Amino acid sequence: MMTGWTMLFYKEVLRFWKVSFQTVAAPVLTAVMYLMIFGHVLEAHVQVYDGVSYTAFLIPGLVMMSVLQNAFANSSSSMVQSKIMGNLVFLLLTPLSHWSWFFAYALSAMVRGLLVGAGVLLAGVLFVWQSSVLNFSLMPTQPLWVITFAVLGALMLGSLGLIAGLWADKFDQMAAFQNFIIMPMTFLSGVFYSIHSLPSFWQNVSHLNPFFYMIDGFRFGFFGQSDVSPWLSLGVVGVCLTLVSGIALHLLRTGYKIRG
């Protein structure tokens, strides 16, 4: 029998799974469209790492991009929706601590992010398998790095989504957070290119972007090559996760915008 945070976690997972065509299948389809278009246009013209084709380089980036965006979307949309519809009051009546809220929302966001990421990776494998031109393996050379960055990245964006959901009072504010913060940071993180191809100014800007370290470390797990050391990426991601989680826990503990 589930009690405490596990029940809330189950509720949150069930919330997105009941509309999985929208919350899981649609993001996978979006990533596949990116793969088909960018892979087709740039495959013969761009090679980022020695011995790694552009499409092979692109797929892990799209996987991690999908993980991050969907982890953020899950916790943020759930919190905003609960605030607007007024059913958050029923959670406030329970004896659940701020730790229970945090674990339930962050872990359910991680589950959705990882599910979408696995779907994108599977679609990438099928895309390569049916192609008569592409010939490479997507088997990770160091799977522990892949799992580590996927889990830490999903938890971090789930926590960030919780912060955004607590801050936003309506869906318009949530959309602004997504469009002006999450999307630019994602597209400037090296999903579609190596940051070494950028002018020096934008390279320096990218090094300030924690999304870059998550994607670069994740990609290292597939090819054993990256723009920066995976240990540096792990350190940056670990510090950012601790900071974001701490802020989310503080807001939940003080009841920011959810308690009268």
C-alpha positions, 0 to 999 in steps of 0.5 A: 500500500502506497502512502506519503510521497509515493502516492503523490508520485504515483498520481503525478506519473498517472497524470502524464501517462493518461495523456501519453500520446500528448506528453510522450509520443508528441515530443518523440515525433518532434525530435524525429522531425529535427533528426530527419531535417538536420540529419538529411541537410547536414550529414554530408557537410558537417563532421564534428568528431573524428570518426563520428558522422553528423547524424550520430553526433546529433542523436544523443543531443536530441535525446538529452534535449528531449529529456530536459524539456519534458522533465521541465514541462512535467513539473511546471505544468502540473504545479500551474494547473493545480494552482489554477484549477484550485485542487492544490488545496487538497494537497495542502490539507495533507500532512505531507512535508516539503520533502515529500512534495519535492521528491514526488514532483521531481521524480515524476518529472524525471520519469517522463523525461527519461521515457521521452528520451528513451523513445527518441533514442529508439526512434534514432536507432530505427532511423539509422537501421532503415537508412541505406546511407547511414552505417554506425552504432548507437551503443554507448561506449561508457553507459554509466556516463549516459545514465548519470547525466540523463538522471541528473539532468532530468532531476535538475530540470524537474526541480527548475520546473517546480520553481517555475510552476510555483512562481507562475500564476497563469499559463502565459507566465509559464510559456514566457519562462519556457520560451525565453529561458528554457528554449534559448538555453537548450538551443545554445547548448550544442545540441546541433553543433559543437561549440568549438564552431562558434565565435569566441564570444558565443563559446564563452557564453556557452560555457556559462550554460549548464545545459551545455555540460549536461548534453556534452557529458551525455554525448561523451558516454556514447562516443568517448569524445566531448568538448570539455572533460566529463568530470568538469561537466559532472561537477557543474551539473552537480553544483547546479542540481544542488542549487536548484533543488535547494531553492525549490525546497525552500520555496516549498517549505515557506509555501511560496504562492501556495499558502495564504 
